[in-house]
Structure formats: structure tokens, C-alpha cells
């Protein structure tokens, strides 16, 4: 977890250094000037919620909340090793034994590295819940199908991250470890078997449908080259990706949300673009911690947060600059510039202050989020980096946010279809699909489409949705150099190490886990 250090006003003035204490930083908001705020701190104020069905499946589907929108699990492992998210070491803050730095620089480790163990445990926990409910007698065919689809999704996570895992379908029954191809075949077979019996239409809130299975199959076949270990994309798999994308698109059950921001806002319950979600809620479904993970401590005042945020996650300058200024997704996805305290009177502009600010910071005490980050370690700027704002924050935000996380949404399905068309040589048709998203974003056509443009566009549309690592690997860009991360050509790093704790736990069993190559 984070190594969070805060500062008192006395410490800031007496020592003028970033020494570590157990005290909290005094948040001061008495510095007032007449300037226009870059982020006025407006948003939904009340909890917007819809209960998930009381259908006996909640124990399994609620496991989607674990690690999906928080620190230390699946989200961290999918985002921090990529070119779109980073946690810098800020003096004593966020060193955490170096685990965040290991992730950024692809020095992956089987223990002591962010997310490796958390993602494994959370995902197998979800699989256990699915298996536990599936063993119940009298379960309807439709409920069985929903659980098998959800279990297939969890196994897709394991397939994508770890590759070689045990395929467990019966609680308490140990099985040998399967190779990555066998796991791919299992995920495919389970989705295809579940599909006919899944609910049609949009389904019930927080549950699985035919659309969800079709969307995941489109994603699966698009990545089949990687999962099968092929030297080139298989045209048959690409066509299947298109076919299952079309099944979603042509169903008429989902449509593009005209306002990109609403797809991810605190009141995004049952958004028209959502196919399957992790149904976060501040009262009934905790675990969405993005406001706290990314904002600087004094930004508590901007949104009247219930607690101080942690000043961890930001994005890389090059990734931020990959957005055109006219791209509506840029303003919707990031928080940059001078920050101000919330005030019901918008004419009053009160900068928020960091009294333990870096002495070399030209902005001084007033908080100003700059896209530029000075260094990864050991003294990354406390104000450096555009902050993650795609899942926007509401006034009075609790540590557990309300924003539903779209595990599958129509925007990704359109991109999947566009990429598969491009790889089949149907460039014009690919541009048509991708331009649907660019039109919504307020930017021009992507033509002429290239592979580099395609990867960049997926980044702009899918930022912060835990797909960047998967995309970089599929595009052969995972080993590229980016800010403070050297290039490498090690194919073993396409998979994460299996947690050492899991290997040790099976040491005395007949079916011992073995580590992935290279670790």
C-alpha cells in the first residue's frame, strides 16, 4: 500500500524540508486573489445509486469491485507499468520499498511489487465465489450462464496477466496448472457455452448479458495472437472479433453517450454506453478510490472531500500531450493548472496551498498541477503531473466514490472492430468506426489511419480503464522506452510473475504452481 506522509504547518516553517511524520498537513485556504480557476470544483453532490438485484448472485458479481477502482490490485497492475500512469517517489512519500518504481520500469517481481499479489488474490476470490454459487442445486439456466460468463471474465484477467494458471471449476478440488493456450481455450469455450442462455437486452443492473459475452469475445479474439503465442494475427480471429463486436453494435441495446464525461461521472448509473459494470457506490459498494489516489493533500478543499487525498497517481507528460487541445476527452480526463478551494460564490477564487512545497518548485505554495514531472525518484515534484480526473469527483466525496466502472462499454467495442478491420486491410471501414468516437470528442478524422495512430487513439479513448497494458503488448510497444523507463526486448515480461506467496502455498500439494519463465 501507499506510504503516506503528511506535514504540519509547524514542520513546514521550522524545517522547510520534506521530513516524514505521522502528523497531518494543515490545509490552509486563506490566500485569496482574483484569478480564474482552472478547476472550480463542481460536481454531483448527492449519492446516486440503484440497488443490484436480490438474486443470489451478488456474492460473485460484487467481486468486480475488488481492485478495479483502487490501489494495490488489478487497476495498479494494468496501469502503472504503462505510458499513461505513474506514481513518483516524492521524498519519503510513496517509496513503498520501491514497488511503484519497479512497476514503472518493468522490473517485475513475484513479491514486494504493486498489484502482483492483489490482482491474483482478488481474481481467484471472484472465481471461488462463482464456483461456490454454481454448485447450488436448483440454480436456473440463466443464472448459471451469468456466473459462467463472469467466471470467464475473471479467467480472462488471469489469462491476460499471468497466462499459466489453474483452471478451477469446483470448490475444494485442486487441479494441475494449465498453460496459457489452455486458459484461452477455456475462456472462449465458457463464453460460447454461456451465450445462448444469457439475458437479452440491457439486462439487470450489475449483471451479465449476451451483450457482455459478445463484447468480451470481441476483446478475446482481438488479442488471440498474443494469447495463442502466434507470430502474426490470424485473419479468422480478427473476423470473429468483428462479428462479435457487430453483435453488440447491431443489437440496438447500447449507444454512444453524446457527452463523454457522463460515461464516467458519479451519477453514471445505467449509462447508455455501459455493457457491464463494477457497480461502485459510496454506501453499498466501496472500493472506488480514484479521487484519493490521485489528488494532492490540499485538494481536499477543492472538492470538500471527507478525508485528505494521498497524492499518488498522475499521468506522463507525453501521454497528456498526445491529446489535441480541442479533444473534449482531454479536459474530461485530466486535472491540470492552479487549484482552488470550493466556494458557493464562484467569484471568490481561493488558491489552495502546500506549505511543505518543494523549494525548487517555481509555483511555490499554491497548488498548480503541471503536466511536467521532474523525475521518477527520489524527489518527484509534489505538484507534478496531470491528475487522473476521468472518473470525475463530486463535492463532499467520501473515500468510496459512486462512479460505476465500465468493465465493458460500447466505445471499446467500436475500437475493437475498427482495429480488426484495419488489420484485415479494410482501412476505410476502420476509419469510419474510429471516427464515431473522434466526432464525439470534437476532433477531425483519423485518416489516414496507421498502426501508431490506432494505438494512440485507443489510449485517448480508454485512458484509466485498465486496458493500456493489454493494448501495448498487442501492438508490440510494451518494450518501448518512455519517460524514465528504458527500452527492453524481453518477451517474458509480457506476463506478470505468479506471486511467490501462491507458489509457496502449493509447495506441499500434488499440483505445485511453477513460476512463469524469466522470474
Legacy VTK file of the C-alpha trace (Angstrom):
# vtk DataFile Version 3.0
C-alpha trace
ASCII
DATASET POLYDATA
POINTS 519 float
0.000 0.000 0.000
0.900 3.632 -0.157
3.470 5.071 2.207
1.627 8.265 3.038
3.336 11.099 4.860
1.788 14.444 5.696
3.099 17.655 7.168
2.119 20.221 9.755
2.372 23.940 9.333
4.933 23.993 12.121
7.071 21.386 10.404
6.937 23.253 7.115
8.147 26.502 8.623
10.552 25.122 11.221
12.415 22.718 8.997
11.499 23.711 5.430
12.060 20.106 4.377
10.039 17.064 3.403
10.724 15.108 6.563
8.359 12.312 7.404
5.992 12.475 10.381
2.752 10.899 11.495
1.058 14.271 11.702
-1.319 15.694 9.149
-0.581 18.625 6.915
-2.568 21.693 7.892
-4.578 22.671 4.844
-4.584 26.450 4.556
-7.018 28.311 2.322
-6.592 31.941 3.369
-4.559 33.116 0.364
-7.026 34.908 -1.913
-6.577 36.560 -5.295
-8.779 37.408 -8.280
-7.857 34.861 -10.925
-9.906 32.368 -12.882
-9.696 28.805 -11.531
-8.655 26.014 -13.835
-10.726 23.642 -11.744
-13.557 25.236 -9.765
-14.570 22.047 -8.004
-18.102 21.483 -9.207
-19.957 18.220 -9.485
-22.758 15.991 -8.282
-23.331 16.417 -4.579
-25.730 13.615 -3.683
-25.350 9.866 -3.781
-26.851 8.368 -6.943
-27.492 4.668 -6.528
-29.576 1.791 -7.805
-29.606 -1.477 -5.884
-28.325 -4.560 -7.664
-30.833 -7.446 -7.913
-31.529 -9.630 -4.896
-30.997 -12.739 -6.996
-28.422 -14.695 -5.024
-25.607 -13.752 -7.415
-24.368 -10.719 -5.515
-21.562 -12.592 -3.751
-19.947 -13.266 -7.122
-20.685 -10.053 -9.017
-19.631 -7.874 -6.073
-16.117 -9.265 -6.524
-15.799 -7.000 -9.555
-15.364 -4.183 -7.042
-12.120 -5.641 -5.689
-9.078 -3.928 -7.191
-10.950 -2.483 -10.179
-11.050 1.118 -8.966
-8.482 1.137 -6.187
-4.801 0.929 -5.359
-2.852 -2.291 -4.959
-4.697 -4.667 -7.254
-5.814 -5.131 -10.845
-6.008 -1.432 -11.713
-2.489 -0.767 -10.431
-1.009 -3.713 -12.296
-2.685 -2.762 -15.578
-1.866 0.954 -15.406
1.353 1.696 -13.510
3.689 -0.242 -15.866
2.300 1.668 -18.883
2.955 5.002 -20.557
-0.217 6.569 -19.163
0.105 6.375 -15.356
2.853 6.683 -12.761
3.438 7.084 -9.040
6.618 9.071 -8.429
8.607 8.882 -5.228
8.116 12.235 -3.555
10.877 12.238 -0.960
9.606 9.965 1.791
6.163 9.700 0.213
5.247 6.731 -1.968
8.606 4.958 -1.948
6.941 1.845 -0.529
10.058 -0.289 -0.805
10.441 0.714 -4.452
7.418 -1.290 -5.673
5.928 1.593 -7.666
9.289 2.237 -9.325
9.675 -1.474 -10.123
6.308 -1.417 -11.888
7.108 1.687 -13.930
10.494 0.417 -15.086
9.293 -3.158 -15.770
11.439 -4.702 -13.067
8.624 -7.077 -12.210
8.947 -9.167 -9.060
6.984 -12.067 -7.600
6.862 -10.428 -4.176
7.068 -6.856 -2.979
5.664 -5.345 -6.179
2.483 -3.361 -6.507
-0.571 -5.328 -7.567
1.023 -8.700 -8.366
-0.408 -10.450 -5.335
-3.503 -8.265 -5.004
-4.717 -8.900 -8.554
-4.100 -12.641 -8.220
-5.968 -12.969 -4.903
-8.863 -10.706 -5.889
-9.416 -12.537 -9.170
-9.260 -16.029 -7.728
-11.563 -14.803 -4.972
-14.114 -13.919 -7.643
-13.687 -17.323 -9.282
-14.231 -19.052 -5.932
-17.488 -17.145 -5.416
-18.716 -18.112 -8.892
-17.867 -21.768 -8.300
-19.438 -21.724 -4.840
-22.789 -20.470 -6.141
-22.704 -22.696 -9.243
-22.613 -25.804 -7.057
-26.011 -24.948 -5.567
-28.887 -27.169 -6.619
-31.829 -25.670 -8.458
-29.964 -22.745 -9.967
-31.730 -21.575 -13.121
-30.072 -21.988 -16.509
-29.933 -18.207 -16.900
-28.193 -17.722 -13.537
-25.719 -20.465 -14.355
-24.938 -18.707 -17.625
-24.379 -15.386 -15.872
-21.981 -16.967 -13.393
-20.092 -18.798 -16.145
-19.764 -15.567 -18.112
-18.469 -13.738 -15.009
-16.065 -16.579 -14.226
-14.822 -16.429 -17.817
-14.209 -12.709 -17.371
-12.151 -13.354 -14.238
-10.204 -16.034 -16.097
-9.648 -13.537 -18.927
-7.910 -11.299 -16.376
-5.690 -14.185 -15.308
-5.043 -15.186 -18.929
-4.004 -11.652 -19.759
-1.857 -11.008 -16.685
-0.354 -14.341 -15.648
-1.073 -16.733 -18.511
-0.325 -20.060 -16.851
-2.817 -20.699 -14.055
-5.025 -23.405 -12.593
-8.494 -23.713 -14.116
-10.606 -24.403 -11.046
-14.314 -25.068 -11.589
-15.210 -26.992 -8.408
-14.640 -25.593 -4.906
-12.063 -27.540 -2.903
-10.807 -29.582 -5.858
-7.185 -28.933 -6.739
-6.094 -29.245 -10.363
-2.824 -29.054 -12.268
-1.586 -25.748 -13.640
-2.681 -25.085 -17.243
-0.643 -23.336 -19.908
-1.766 -20.052 -21.439
-3.277 -21.599 -24.551
-5.419 -23.926 -22.447
-6.654 -20.959 -20.398
-7.506 -19.089 -23.621
-9.447 -22.109 -24.892
-11.307 -22.355 -21.581
-12.336 -18.686 -21.629
-13.515 -18.977 -25.225
-15.459 -22.197 -24.587
-17.142 -20.855 -21.446
-18.282 -17.660 -23.135
-19.656 -19.542 -26.120
-21.428 -22.040 -23.859
-22.968 -19.322 -21.685
-24.005 -17.045 -24.551
-27.303 -18.722 -25.627
-28.711 -18.689 -22.083
-27.698 -15.170 -21.069
-30.384 -12.462 -20.791
-31.066 -10.498 -23.952
-31.302 -6.708 -23.936
-29.578 -4.490 -21.382
-30.341 -6.888 -18.538
-30.458 -6.051 -14.856
-28.141 -3.564 -13.224
-24.770 -5.017 -12.318
-25.316 -8.339 -14.052
-24.204 -10.109 -17.273
-25.987 -10.263 -20.628
-25.496 -11.583 -24.141
-24.010 -8.188 -24.931
-21.376 -8.592 -22.229
-20.343 -12.019 -23.536
-20.214 -10.697 -27.102
-18.121 -7.697 -26.074
-15.655 -9.874 -24.159
-15.402 -12.317 -27.073
-14.559 -9.395 -29.356
-11.763 -8.399 -26.965
-10.583 -12.005 -26.610
-10.295 -12.644 -30.355
-8.563 -9.311 -30.949
-5.850 -10.431 -28.529
-5.776 -14.057 -29.712
-2.377 -13.617 -31.387
-0.831 -12.813 -28.009
-2.718 -15.440 -26.038
-2.023 -18.223 -28.565
1.623 -17.238 -28.995
1.275 -16.703 -32.748
3.812 -14.887 -34.906
1.102 -12.929 -36.733
-2.571 -12.026 -36.420
-4.912 -14.776 -37.621
-7.495 -13.397 -40.053
-10.123 -15.811 -38.747
-9.700 -14.465 -35.202
-9.867 -10.877 -36.451
-13.098 -11.631 -38.295
-14.547 -13.181 -35.141
-13.635 -10.018 -33.242
-15.599 -8.020 -35.817
-18.545 -10.426 -35.775
-18.947 -10.323 -32.003
-18.488 -6.553 -31.986
-21.263 -6.321 -34.569
-23.499 -8.454 -32.375
-23.236 -5.732 -29.731
-23.440 -2.774 -32.113
-26.357 -4.093 -34.152
-28.401 -5.186 -31.142
-29.545 -1.608 -30.580
-29.274 -2.063 -26.816
-26.352 0.299 -26.380
-25.490 3.656 -27.885
-22.698 6.191 -27.628
-23.281 8.673 -24.830
-23.209 12.107 -26.519
-21.343 13.635 -23.563
-18.129 11.665 -22.944
-17.907 12.919 -19.345
-21.225 11.329 -18.402
-19.921 7.832 -19.138
-17.687 8.081 -16.048
-19.384 10.636 -13.768
-20.541 9.967 -10.181
-24.140 9.700 -11.427
-23.386 7.322 -14.330
-25.701 4.533 -13.149
-27.001 2.596 -16.190
-25.355 4.869 -18.712
-26.426 4.079 -22.283
-22.851 3.069 -23.165
-22.284 0.655 -20.285
-22.448 -3.029 -21.194
-21.142 -4.470 -17.932
-20.008 -2.546 -14.867
-18.433 -2.806 -11.476
-21.322 -1.087 -9.617
-19.471 1.117 -7.144
-21.421 3.103 -4.565
-20.270 5.121 -1.573
-22.758 3.379 0.725
-23.263 -0.127 -0.636
-20.317 -0.868 -2.937
-16.983 0.523 -1.796
-13.576 0.361 -3.441
-13.619 3.239 -5.957
-10.801 5.408 -4.574
-9.618 7.420 -7.599
-10.094 10.891 -6.041
-7.920 9.926 -3.111
-5.329 8.043 -5.142
-4.527 10.979 -7.429
-5.183 14.344 -5.735
-2.662 16.315 -3.645
-3.482 16.595 0.065
-4.797 20.226 -0.056
-7.120 19.326 -2.942
-9.387 18.129 -0.175
-10.574 21.747 -0.149
-11.403 21.839 -3.870
-13.993 19.086 -3.557
-14.701 19.269 0.194
-13.501 15.678 0.454
-14.310 13.801 3.639
-10.611 12.993 4.116
-7.258 14.132 2.774
-6.249 12.521 -0.524
-2.955 10.673 -0.913
-1.070 12.478 -3.726
-0.065 9.369 -5.638
-1.136 8.753 -9.237
-0.568 11.111 -12.163
-0.115 10.724 -15.899
3.026 11.086 -18.002
3.617 14.366 -19.805
3.950 12.748 -23.234
0.692 10.883 -22.799
-1.112 14.048 -21.732
0.304 15.880 -24.736
-0.890 13.139 -27.097
-4.368 14.707 -26.865
-5.204 17.631 -29.124
-6.249 20.676 -27.115
-9.629 20.601 -28.896
-10.208 16.969 -27.850
-13.040 17.006 -25.313
-11.573 13.874 -23.756
-8.521 15.845 -22.643
-10.421 18.203 -20.350
-12.653 15.334 -19.218
-9.761 13.015 -18.350
-7.252 15.208 -16.516
-6.995 17.836 -13.810
-4.308 20.440 -14.533
-3.436 24.011 -13.614
-3.945 26.122 -10.472
-6.312 24.618 -7.931
-8.793 26.472 -5.771
-10.949 25.888 -2.733
-14.610 25.179 -3.320
-16.852 28.175 -2.786
-20.567 28.570 -3.438
-19.746 32.015 -4.781
-17.733 31.389 -7.983
-16.451 34.986 -7.882
-14.278 34.126 -4.891
-11.049 32.473 -6.001
-9.045 30.986 -3.168
-5.887 29.068 -4.116
-5.106 26.029 -2.019
-1.615 25.779 -0.546
1.042 23.169 0.111
3.121 24.637 2.922
5.637 21.795 2.627
6.177 22.633 -1.053
9.392 21.832 -2.896
11.772 24.757 -2.530
12.710 24.391 -6.186
9.083 24.490 -7.319
8.551 27.764 -9.210
4.858 27.752 -8.240
5.682 27.908 -4.549
2.938 27.033 -2.087
-0.166 27.445 -4.326
-1.110 24.101 -5.873
-0.597 24.011 -9.632
-0.774 20.627 -11.345
1.704 20.751 -14.208
1.882 18.111 -16.973
5.672 18.203 -16.496
7.115 15.811 -13.901
10.714 16.455 -12.917
11.790 12.900 -12.030
10.557 9.447 -11.115
12.613 9.338 -7.909
13.824 10.236 -5.348
12.247 13.703 -5.275
9.414 13.804 -7.764
7.540 17.094 -7.571
4.617 17.009 -5.175
2.599 19.045 -7.701
3.961 17.432 -10.858
1.797 15.504 -13.283
-1.699 15.967 -14.672
-4.036 14.182 -12.291
-6.445 11.377 -13.167
-9.869 13.000 -13.443
-11.758 10.847 -15.933
-13.917 9.310 -13.209
-14.900 12.782 -12.038
-15.303 13.726 -8.395
-18.289 15.097 -6.573
-18.440 17.712 -3.845
-18.169 16.095 -0.414
-16.682 12.905 -1.850
-16.193 10.041 0.597
-13.151 7.759 0.222
-15.501 5.363 -1.603
-16.804 7.042 -4.759
-20.073 6.468 -6.606
-18.800 6.182 -10.182
-19.583 2.841 -11.805
-16.584 1.395 -13.640
-17.431 0.186 -17.168
-15.771 -3.223 -17.369
-17.167 -3.429 -20.917
-18.579 -0.496 -22.895
-19.580 0.345 -26.430
-16.658 2.738 -27.021
-14.176 -0.111 -26.654
-16.272 -2.396 -28.878
-16.133 0.181 -31.696
-12.366 0.411 -31.303
-12.066 -3.383 -31.354
-13.999 -3.557 -34.596
-12.004 -0.701 -36.109
-8.669 -2.296 -35.231
-9.677 -5.718 -36.561
-10.849 -4.119 -39.809
-7.572 -2.233 -40.091
-5.530 -5.410 -39.591
-7.606 -7.111 -42.302
-6.712 -4.301 -44.702
-10.148 -2.639 -44.645
-8.734 0.749 -43.717
-11.647 2.906 -44.848
-14.149 0.874 -42.849
-11.818 1.028 -39.842
-11.628 4.810 -40.058
-15.420 5.002 -40.128
-15.726 3.143 -36.815
-12.995 5.109 -35.062
-14.257 8.446 -36.327
-17.533 7.860 -34.493
-15.566 8.337 -31.274
-13.492 11.201 -32.610
-16.627 13.044 -33.712
-17.963 12.791 -30.182
-14.614 14.083 -28.927
-14.853 17.118 -31.205
-11.794 16.342 -33.325
-11.348 15.595 -37.011
-10.996 12.361 -38.926
-8.192 9.976 -38.054
-7.463 9.378 -41.747
-5.020 8.284 -42.961
-5.077 5.580 -40.319
-1.800 3.960 -39.252
-0.993 1.455 -36.540
0.647 4.171 -34.462
-2.424 6.382 -34.736
-4.610 3.446 -33.787
-2.687 2.743 -30.592
-2.686 6.427 -29.668
-6.426 6.680 -30.262
-7.126 3.687 -28.046
-5.082 5.414 -25.363
-7.079 8.622 -25.623
-10.456 6.881 -25.560
-9.675 4.169 -22.989
-7.383 6.051 -20.598
-7.756 4.879 -16.980
-9.896 1.872 -17.966
-7.244 -0.802 -17.257
-6.648 -1.745 -20.890
-3.402 0.081 -21.722
-1.044 -2.737 -20.742
-3.053 -5.205 -22.855
-3.018 -2.816 -25.828
0.708 -2.053 -25.637
1.551 -5.750 -25.671
-0.734 -6.476 -28.634
0.784 -3.594 -30.617
4.341 -4.728 -29.836
5.013 -1.477 -27.956
5.299 -2.887 -24.435
9.096 -2.893 -24.538
9.404 0.648 -25.928
11.192 3.320 -23.948
9.163 6.115 -22.375
9.753 8.651 -19.645
12.125 7.200 -17.009
11.597 3.701 -18.386
14.298 2.130 -20.586
13.506 0.007 -23.623
13.648 -3.777 -23.365
13.026 -6.729 -25.663
12.237 -9.384 -23.071
9.137 -11.368 -24.130
8.924 -12.908 -20.667
7.781 -9.523 -19.363
4.575 -9.836 -21.363
3.367 -11.884 -18.413
3.494 -10.912 -14.765
5.217 -13.200 -12.284
2.989 -15.553 -10.369
3.011 -14.348 -6.746
5.581 -16.110 -4.652
3.010 -16.478 -1.873
0.786 -18.548 -4.193
3.697 -20.781 -5.197
4.689 -21.355 -1.566
1.077 -22.169 -0.649
1.049 -25.046 -3.147
4.505 -26.339 -2.217
3.230 -29.357 -0.296
0.445 -30.268 -2.719
0.404 -32.687 -5.626
-0.199 -29.824 -8.063
2.501 -27.300 -7.309
2.478 -23.993 -9.138
5.547 -23.214 -11.207
6.793 -19.695 -11.908
6.453 -18.040 -15.297
9.631 -18.013 -17.417
12.107 -15.267 -16.654
11.230 -14.860 -12.982
LINES 1 520
519 0 1 2 3 4 5 6 7 8 9 10 11 12 13 14 15 16 17 18 19 20 21 22 23 24 25 26 27 28 29 30 31 32 33 34 35 36 37 38 39 40 41 42 43 44 45 46 47 48 49 50 51 52 53 54 55 56 57 58 59 60 61 62 63 64 65 66 67 68 69 70 71 72 73 74 75 76 77 78 79 80 81 82 83 84 85 86 87 88 89 90 91 92 93 94 95 96 97 98 99 100 101 102 103 104 105 106 107 108 109 110 111 112 113 114 115 116 117 118 119 120 121 122 123 124 125 126 127 128 129 130 131 132 133 134 135 136 137 138 139 140 141 142 143 144 145 146 147 148 149 150 151 152 153 154 155 156 157 158 159 160 161 162 163 164 165 166 167 168 169 170 171 172 173 174 175 176 177 178 179 180 181 182 183 184 185 186 187 188 189 190 191 192 193 194 195 196 197 198 199 200 201 202 203 204 205 206 207 208 209 210 211 212 213 214 215 216 217 218 219 220 221 222 223 224 225 226 227 228 229 230 231 232 233 234 235 236 237 238 239 240 241 242 243 244 245 246 247 248 249 250 251 252 253 254 255 256 257 258 259 260 261 262 263 264 265 266 267 268 269 270 271 272 273 274 275 276 277 278 279 280 281 282 283 284 285 286 287 288 289 290 291 292 293 294 295 296 297 298 299 300 301 302 303 304 305 306 307 308 309 310 311 312 313 314 315 316 317 318 319 320 321 322 323 324 325 326 327 328 329 330 331 332 333 334 335 336 337 338 339 340 341 342 343 344 345 346 347 348 349 350 351 352 353 354 355 356 357 358 359 360 361 362 363 364 365 366 367 368 369 370 371 372 373 374 375 376 377 378 379 380 381 382 383 384 385 386 387 388 389 390 391 392 393 394 395 396 397 398 399 400 401 402 403 404 405 406 407 408 409 410 411 412 413 414 415 416 417 418 419 420 421 422 423 424 425 426 427 428 429 430 431 432 433 434 435 436 437 438 439 440 441 442 443 444 445 446 447 448 449 450 451 452 453 454 455 456 457 458 459 460 461 462 463 464 465 466 467 468 469 470 471 472 473 474 475 476 477 478 479 480 481 482 483 484 485 486 487 488 489 490 491 492 493 494 495 496 497 498 499 500 501 502 503 504 505 506 507 508 509 510 511 512 513 514 515 516 517 518
